[in-house]
Amino acid sequence: MASATMTVSLVSPEKVLFTGEATQVITRILDAGEIAFLPGHAPFLGALVENHTRVYLADGTITDVAVHGGFVEVSNNKVNILSDVAELSDQIDRARALKAKERAEAQLAHESSAEAECALARAHARLNATGGLNGTSAGNH
């Protein structure tokens, strides 16, 4: 019988940002869009893109995370998110993220550049993890 929860770890090179028991993880992978992992998921390895990852905890709350690339690995009822840069929603400066979004959009209005597109993707991941543009839907519920 499958377990009702799985262990989730979010790890950066400097430290473990989060570990806990969850009922679901939703993240975004390269070339495939969003993917959800539930307890008992088959082994999986995928490359992550800039995204707002949601970890649905066993206590009913949601941990929102801005993930800036990396990998997700699933095996033995564990989900490991390995990212060079990831930020828990309560660590994100929304005002700074909004300004970064505006700067990137202004730069892209004049010319297309990979650097500006990456900056815009990072800003969107941060803003989505903190509730989207209006700032009301995310956060540790």
C-alpha positions in Angstrom: 0.0 0.0 0.0 1.3 3.5 -0.9 2.2 5.9 1.8 0.0 9.0 2.3 3.1 11.2 2.3 6.6 11.5 0.9 9.8 13.2 2.1 10.7 16.4 0.1 14.0 18.1 0.3 15.1 21.4 -1.4 18.8 21.6 -1.5 21.2 24.3 -2.7 25.0 24.1 -2.8 25.1 26.1 0.5 22.4 24.4 2.6 19.2 22.4 2.8 16.5 25.1 2.4 13.6 22.8 3.2 12.8 19.3 4.2 9.5 17.9 5.2 6.6 15.5 4.6 4.3 16.3 1.7 1.3 14.9 -0.1 2.2 16.5 -3.5 4.9 18.5 -5.2 4.2 20.5 -8.4 7.1 22.0 -10.4 8.1 22.7 -14.0 10.6 20.7 -16.0 12.4 21.5 -19.2 10.5 20.7 -22.4 7.5 19.2 -20.6 5.8 21.9 -18.5 4.4 21.3 -15.1 4.6 18.0 -13.4 3.1 16.7 -10.2 4.6 14.1 -7.9 2.5 12.1 -5.4 3.6 9.6 -2.8 4.7 6.4 -4.5 5.7 8.1 -7.8 7.9 6.1 -10.1 11.6 7.0 -10.2 12.1 10.2 -12.2 14.9 12.6 -13.0 14.3 15.9 -14.8 15.9 19.3 -15.5 14.0 22.2 -13.8 13.4 25.6 -15.4 12.7 28.9 -13.7 9.4 28.3 -11.9 7.1 28.5 -8.9 7.3 25.2 -7.2 4.5 24.2 -4.7 5.0 21.7 -1.9 1.7 20.6 -0.4 2.6 19.6 3.2 1.1 16.9 5.2 -0.4 19.5 7.6 -2.4 21.1 4.8 -0.2 24.1 4.3 1.7 24.9 1.1 5.3 25.9 0.9 5.9 28.1 -2.2 9.4 28.3 -3.7 11.0 30.2 -6.5 13.3 27.7 -8.2 15.9 29.0 -10.7 16.9 25.8 -12.6 18.4 22.6 -11.3 17.1 19.1 -11.2 14.3 17.1 -9.6 15.0 13.5 -8.6 12.3 11.1 -7.3 13.0 7.7 -5.9 11.9 5.6 -2.9 9.1 7.9 -1.9 11.4 10.9 -1.8 11.5 14.1 -3.9 14.8 15.9 -4.0 15.0 19.3 -5.7 18.6 20.3 -6.3 19.0 23.9 -7.4 21.9 26.4 -7.5 19.4 29.1 -6.5 16.0 28.6 -4.8 14.1 30.9 -2.6 11.3 30.2 -0.1 8.4 32.7 -0.6 9.0 34.4 2.8 12.6 35.1 1.8 11.7 37.0 -1.4 11.6 40.8 -1.7 8.5 41.4 -3.7 9.3 45.1 -4.4 12.7 44.1 -5.7 11.2 41.3 -7.9 8.6 43.8 -9.4 11.4 46.3 -10.2 13.5 43.5 -11.8 10.4 42.5 -13.9 9.9 46.0 -15.1 13.6 46.4 -16.0 13.6 43.2 -18.0 10.4 44.1 -19.8 11.7 47.5 -20.7 14.9 45.9 -22.0 13.0 43.4 -24.0 10.8 46.2 -25.5 13.9 47.6 -27.1 15.7 44.4 -28.1 15.5 40.7 -27.5 18.3 39.3 -25.3 18.8 36.0 -23.5 19.9 37.9 -20.4 16.7 39.9 -20.2 14.6 36.9 -20.9 16.3 35.0 -18.1 15.9 38.0 -15.7 12.2 38.2 -16.6 11.8 34.4 -15.9 13.5 34.8 -12.5 11.2 37.8 -11.6 8.1 35.8 -12.6 9.2 32.8 -10.6 9.7 35.0 -7.6 6.5 36.9 -8.0 4.4 33.7 -8.6 5.9 32.2 -5.4 4.8 35.2 -3.4 1.2 35.4 -4.8 1.5 36.4 -8.4 1.3 40.0 -9.6 -1.3 40.9 -7.1 0.4 39.2 -4.2 -2.6 37.5 -2.7 -2.6 33.8 -3.7 0.6 32.2 -2.5 2.6 32.1 0.7 2.7 29.6 3.5 -1.1 29.1 3.8 
